[in-house]
Amino acid sequence: MLRRAIFTLLLLLFPLTADADDRRYDVPIGDAPQRGPADAPVTIIEFIDFQ
């Protein structure tokens, strides 16, 4: 129950919007091991707090 309250508070403070920076980069992986399809979509979300 506490987790749900914290999550709700975070959503109120930091709404999930896609209008922020929407840049895409190709990251070469070389010979690194991988699992799953090579063209699988990946989303990385960065939270920054400027104080």
Secondary structure as UniProt FT lines:
FT   HELIX           2..13
FT   TURN            30..31
FT   TURN            38..39
//
